[in-house]
Each structure stands twice: as C-alpha cells, then as structure tokens.
Amino acid sequence: MGITAKERGWKLGEITVEIDKKMTIHGPRKIESLSLNIDLPSDLKADQLKFLQKATKDCPVLRNLRGSIKINVKWNQSKKKKKSSLNFIPTNVFRETPQVKFFDAGVKGSNGSDVVIHHGAAISPPDDDEFEQYYVHHHQIDHNLVLQGSRTFTLLNPEWDEPHHVIYLNQKMGALEIPIGIYHQSVSGPEGSMVLNQAVRDSDFDPNKEFVPVSLRDRADLRRAKSVPPVFWMWDDGRIRRLKVGSFSGFYKKIMS
C-alpha cells in the first residue's frame, strides 16, 4: 500500500492493522488462519481505496502464505472522532443539621432507580481472567451518584477523540452521566461503596439485555481505546478537575507532598 500511495503522490495518514491468529485444534500445532482488520483514514476516496485493496493482493508475502494459511481481510474506514464530553448532574442540598445532610438526588426524566452496593474492593463487571470487562447500555442513560464511600469509573468510547476517561467519583461531584453506547466499569476501594443510579430508560429497555459484560478479549477497538493515556476527573478545592496525564502526575505529587 505504501508503494502504491507513493507512486501516486497520496498521503495516507495513519493506517492501523490488527491481526488475530487462530491455531489448529487437531494434529500438529500450526497457524490455521489469520484475520486482518485494516483501519484506513476517513478521507480516502473510493478509487484510492480500490487501488490500495488491489495492491495488497500483489504482495509477495501474501502469495507465499496463501497456500497454507487462510487469510481473511476486513477493511474499515475510521469515522471522524467526536469530541469527548462528560456531564455531572449537581445535587441540591436543601437542609443540613449537625452530622445530617438532606439533598435532592432526583434527575430530570429519570424513570428507574438502582442502588448498587459494592462490598469491599469490588469490580463491576468482574474481569474475564486477565481481560477487563465493561457494561454498555443501548436503552438506558445512567446517572451515578455516590451515597457512601468512593468509586472509580473507567469509560471507553472508540468514537471519541479522547477515548479513555478515569473518574474518581465522590458525592460532592454530583451524579456522573453515562450516555448510551459508552463502555463503563466501576471499582470500589477496600471500604466498599454505595451508589444510586437515577436511570433514564426508553421503551425498549430490557434488564436481561442491558447488563451483558463485554470483554476486552474480543474487542480490539476497546483495547486500543484503553491503551490511550486517560483523561482524569476528580474533586479538588471545591470543584471538578479535568486532568491529562502530565498534569495529573504534577497534581498527584502536589497532594502527596
């Protein structure tokens, strides 16, 4: 592809190839097949894509491998990334007495309430052996408010320009909104935590289908999203702070000194 593009004066930008191998089950252990996912920039034209696909068929390495290994190729053109954004719904504290606080935990449009209790350092959903797992909702918007303890949420969205976010959520930050289609995992500290989720569910909501864990084992796009340095969110000095990797390191040193 590189030779073809150079001959025509094309600037391809970033192309990524994810390769998965399948081993034989019976007989001598060999590679049975290779699956290639080729991600191309979104601005390539149809004729350019056609030339590049043809170029891969002329690859001499491919000719050598094709007789002994099945090779499946899937072509993808990446979409323009959406700007990432997180929303925190503030709580309204309407009365306080010594050691007692009254606040409104309601979220506009909510038609479902879940209390999620973690006993100790729980992970939700639990890992798939060495691979993390995430929930993703298709008919429910979450609004997670910490009632007790603290909870760390990790959000992944391959379609965001910043696909990896880590939120150190506590009660003062309000309710973290998790939109439809966002992959999320939550972890509590050793003391555990209690969270109230004021959900907004549409008419197609089915609890048997909304809480099916998705393993990173099966999702190369989510593994790539997780490998991107995260954006951190936390409560500091009376406000929500948004920090990138470099500034988070400096902030951590500051609070530890």
N, C-alpha and C positions, 0 to 999 in steps of 0.2 A: 504493500500500500504506500509505503514511504517513497519508493522509486517512482511509482505511477504519479503520485502527487507532485514530486519534484519535477518530473518531465513536463507537467502541465502548468507549473507555477502556482500550485494550490498551497495554501497554508491551512493545514488540517486542524490545528489547535490540539487539544488533549483527546487522545483515544485510549480507552482502557479495555483490557481483555481479562475476563475472569474465566479460569479453566478449572473444571471439575473432572476428576477421573473416576472410572468405575472399574473395579478389579473383577477377574473371573472368579466364579464360585467353585467350579469343578475343574479337576485336572491341575496341571502346573500353574502356579500363580503368575498371571500376566495382566497387563492392562487390556481390558476388553473394549472400552470406549472412552472418548474424550468429548466433553461438552464445552463449547466456547461461547461465552456471552460477550459480544463486541459492542461497546458503547461509543457512539460517534457524536460529535457536536451537533447541536440542533440546526445550525445554519448551513449545513451541507445541502446542495441541491440534488434533485432526483438523478440527474445524469452523472453527477460526481459519485453518488452512492453506487450507481450501476458499474462505473469503471473500477471502483475500489473492490467491489464484490468479485468482479472478473479477475482482478489482479491476484486475489487470494487463491483462486483456482489454478493459477500458473506457478504457485510456489513449489520449488523442487523438494522441500522437506515434506510437504503435503503428499506429493506423489510417492515418496518413499514409504510413508506411514499408512496411506490409504488401503494398501493390500492386506494389512494385518490388524489394523485398529479402526473401529467405527468412529467417525468424526462428525459430530453434529454442531452446526454453527447457527447461532441466533444473533440477528442484527438488531440493535436498538439505537434510536436517536434520542439523546437526552433532551428533556424539555428545559425551557428557561426556568431557572430556580426562582421560587417565590421568596420574598423577604420574610424571614422568621420573626414572629412576634408572640409574646406571652402576655396573658391578662391575669391580673389578680383582683378578685372582687372584694372590696374592703368590707369589714364588719362594722356595724353601728353599735357602739357601746352606749346604752341609754341609762344605765344606773350602776353605781359602784358603792359598796359599803365595805367596811374592813374585812378583808380576806374573801370578799364575794364580788363577782362581776356579772352583770346582765348585759347580753348583747344579742342583736338580731342576726341570725345566721341564714336568713332567707335569701334566695337568689331568684330574680325575676324570671318567670316562665318555668321554674322547677316543677316537675310532676313526679318526682321519685326521690326518696331519701334512703341512703345506705349508711350504716355505721360500720366501719371497718376497723377491727381491733387486731393489733399485732402483739403477740405475747413474746417479749424478748426481741432479739435481733432477727425478725422475720423478713423474708424476701417474697414479694408478690409480683408476678407469679414465681414459683421456685425454679431454680436452674434445671436445665436439661443436661445432666452430667457436667461437662466443662463449659457448656454453652449457656449464655443467658437467655431468658425468655421474656417476652413482652406481651401485654394486652393491647388490643386495638379495637375501638368501638366504631360501628358503622351506623348506629341509630341512637346514640347517646352521647351527650356532651357532659363531661364531668366537671364538678366544682368542688375540689377537695379542701376542706378546712380542718386544720389540726385542732383537736379539742384537748389532747393531753400528750405530752412528750414532743418529739420532733420526728420528721420523716423526710428522707431524701428521695426525690423523684428524678429519674432519668428519662428524658423524652428524646425520641429519634423520629426524624422525618426526612427521608432522602430527597424530597422535593424542595426543602428549604435551603437557602444559601448558607445558613448555619445549621447543619442537620443534627447537631448533638448539644443537648442542654442538660445541666445538672442543677436542681433546685433544692436548697437546704430549707425546707418549708417549716415555718413555725406559725403559731396562731396570729401573731402581730402582722404577718404578711397578707392575711385575708385568705380567700378561697382561690386556689390555683385552678384556672380553667384549662381543661384538656379537650381540644376540639375533636370532632370526628376525624378518623384517619391517622391520628398521632399514636405512635407506638410508645408505651409507657411501662415503667417498672418502678416499684417503690420499696425502700428498705428502711427499717427502724434501727435505732441504736439498741444497746443492751437492755435499756429500761422498757422497751416496747413503746407503743403509741396507739392513740385512738383518733380516727379521722371521720368526719361527717362529710359525705358526698351528697350535695344537692344536685341531682341529675336532671337534665332536660332530655326527655325521650320522645321520639316520634312514634307514629302509629305502627311501624314495623319492628319495634323493639321486641326482642326475644332473649331472655336471660340465658337460654341454653346455647345461643349462638354468639352472644356478645362477650363471653368470658372464656374464649378458647386461646390458650397460650400459643404464641408464635416464637419458635426457636431460631436463634441466630445460626444454628447449624444448617438450616435450609434456606437462608436468605442472604445472598452475597451483598445485596444493596444495603441491608441493615448493618452488616459487618463493616462495610465501607463507611457508613454514616457514623458508627460507633468509634471508628479509628480516627475521625477528625477531632482535633483538640476541642473540648467542650466550652460552651459559654456557661458561667456560673451565676446563680442568683441566690441572694441571701439577705438577711435583715441586718442592717448596720447603722448605728447612730440615728435611729428613728425613721429610717426609710429603706426601701428595697434597693439593693445594689446589684448592678449587672456588670460582671467582670469577665474579661477574656483571660487566657492562660497566663500571659505575662503579668498583668495587673493583679490577678488572683494570687500569684506567688508573692508579690510585694505586700499585698494586703494580709496574707497569712503570716508573713514574718512580722508585720506590724502588730497584729493582735497577740502573737505569741511572745513578743518582747516585753 
